[in-house]
């Protein structure tokens, strides 16, 4: 903005008649994250996870990182989404910049150990961070719970006399096998 003095009297110091104002513009990006998974799983099975990241803006989010912490007994499987790597029990995804009003999906699978006890609640937590200021950080974390259910693979076989006369005692043998 420039303001000039337009007086009829001559100004003895004309070099101080201009004013410049600089207004800094701060960027901010409201990131939100959610995660979905099946409600139940059996020990030894594979889980499919989907992380949904949305940038409400108004600015692009810079150097975005998603960190997904797995519960004991759950291991993410290869291939990981692009930009992701395993660090201990965490899947860390450096997704780069996310444009305003854009959704990013990360989809992957994880193996539930066969030793996890039925009834165990697997709580998986995910957090998103960015170098761009976030005006609403409360929606930068999410969790999803999956309950481990009992699974059985039972077989039964029956053997005995193939034919009998009326009034005779017949004996049958039942064998039940738990295959896991």
C-alpha positions in Angstrom: 0.0 0.0 0.0 1.3 3.4 -0.9 0.1 6.7 0.6 1.3 10.0 -0.9 1.1 13.4 0.7 -0.7 15.7 -1.7 -0.4 19.0 0.1 0.1 22.2 -1.7 3.0 23.1 0.5 6.3 21.7 -0.7 7.7 18.9 1.5 11.3 19.6 2.5 11.9 15.8 3.0 10.1 14.0 0.1 11.8 10.7 0.8 9.6 9.8 3.8 6.2 10.2 2.0 5.8 6.4 1.1 4.8 3.6 3.5 5.1 -0.1 2.8 3.3 -2.7 4.8 4.2 -6.4 4.6 1.5 -8.9 5.7 2.7 -12.4 6.5 0.5 -15.2 5.3 0.5 -18.3 7.4 -0.4 -21.7 5.8 -2.5 -24.2 7.7 -4.0 -27.5 6.7 -6.7 -29.4 8.7 -5.8 -33.0 8.3 -8.2 -35.8 9.4 -7.5 -39.5 9.6 -9.6 -42.6 10.0 -9.0 -46.3 9.9 -11.2 -49.3 9.2 -10.8 -53.1 9.7 -13.0 -56.1 10.2 -14.8 -56.3 13.5 -13.6 -59.9 14.1 -10.8 -62.1 13.0 -9.6 -65.6 14.0 -6.1 -66.2 15.3 -3.8 -67.0 12.4 -5.9 -65.1 9.8 -5.0 -62.0 7.8 -6.6 -58.6 8.4 -7.2 -56.0 5.8 -6.7 -52.4 7.0 -7.7 -49.1 5.2 -6.4 -45.7 6.3 -8.2 -42.7 4.9 -6.4 -39.3 5.1 -8.2 -36.1 4.1 -6.8 -32.6 3.9 -9.6 -30.0 4.6 -7.2 -27.2 3.8 -7.2 -24.4 3.2 -3.5 -25.0 2.4 -1.6 -27.9 1.1 -0.1 -30.1 3.9 3.7 -30.4 3.6 5.8 -33.4 4.6 2.9 -35.5 5.8 3.7 -38.6 7.8 1.3 -41.4 8.9 2.4 -43.6 11.8 0.4 -46.8 12.4 1.1 -48.6 15.7 0.2 -52.3 15.7 -0.9 -54.2 18.8 1.1 -57.2 20.1 0.4 -60.3 18.0 -0.3 -58.4 14.7 2.4 -58.0 12.0 1.9 -55.9 8.8 2.6 -57.9 5.6 4.5 -57.0 2.5 3.9 -55.2 0.2 3.6 -52.0 2.2 1.9 -49.0 0.6 4.3 -46.7 -1.3 6.5 -44.6 1.0 5.9 -46.9 4.0 8.4 -49.0 6.0 8.3 -51.0 9.2 10.0 -49.5 12.3 9.6 -51.8 15.2 5.8 -52.4 15.6 5.0 -49.3 13.6 4.3 -48.8 10.0 5.7 -45.4 9.1 4.5 -43.8 5.9 6.2 -40.7 4.5 3.5 -39.6 2.0 5.0 -36.2 1.1 2.7 -33.3 0.3 -1.1 -33.7 0.3 -3.1 -31.0 -1.6 -6.0 -29.3 0.0 -9.4 -31.0 -0.5 -7.7 -34.3 -1.3 -8.2 -37.8 0.1 -5.3 -40.3 0.3 -5.9 -44.0 1.0 -3.4 -46.5 2.4 -4.5 -50.1 2.1 -2.5 -53.1 3.4 -2.8 -56.4 5.2 -1.5 -57.7 8.5 -1.2 -61.2 10.0 -2.7 -62.1 13.3 -0.4 -64.6 15.2 -1.9 -68.0 15.6 -1.1 -67.8 19.3 -3.4 -64.8 20.0 -6.1 -65.9 22.5 -9.7 -65.8 21.4 -11.5 -62.9 23.1 -8.4 -60.6 22.8 -9.2 -57.1 21.6 -6.7 -55.9 19.0 -6.6 -52.1 19.2 -4.8 -50.5 16.3 -3.8 -46.8 16.4 -2.9 -44.4 13.6 -1.6 -40.8 13.8 -0.9 -38.2 11.0 1.5 -35.3 11.3 2.6 -32.5 9.0 5.1 -29.6 9.0 2.1 -27.4 8.1 0.2 -26.0 11.1 -3.1 -27.8 11.8 -5.9 -25.7 13.3 -7.8 -28.8 14.5 -5.4 -31.5 15.7 -8.1 -33.5 17.5 -8.9 -35.4 14.3 -5.3 -36.3 13.6 -5.5 -39.7 15.4 -7.8 -42.7 15.1 -8.1 -46.3 16.3 -9.9 -49.4 15.2 -10.7 -52.5 17.3 -10.8 -56.0 16.1 -11.9 -58.9 18.4 -10.2 -62.3 18.0 -12.8 -65.0 17.9 -12.4 -68.7 18.4 -12.2 -70.8 15.2 -12.4 -74.5 14.9 -12.0 -77.0 12.1 -13.8 -80.1 13.4 -14.3 -83.3 11.5 -16.3 -86.3 12.6 -16.2 -89.9 11.3 -18.5 -92.8 12.2 -17.9 -96.5 11.9 -19.9 -99.5 12.9 -21.8 -102.5 11.6 -23.1 -102.1 8.1 -26.0 -104.4 8.6 -27.9 -105.8 11.6 -30.9 -108.0 12.3 -33.9 -106.8 14.2 -33.2 -106.9 18.0 -29.4 -107.2 17.7 -27.2 -104.8 19.6 -25.3 -102.4 17.2 -22.2 -100.5 18.2 -21.0 -97.4 16.5 -17.7 -95.6 17.0 -17.5 -91.8 16.6 -14.2 -90.0 16.2 -14.1 -86.2 16.5 -10.9 -84.5 15.4 -10.0 -80.9 16.0 -7.8 -79.7 13.0 -7.3 -76.3 14.5 
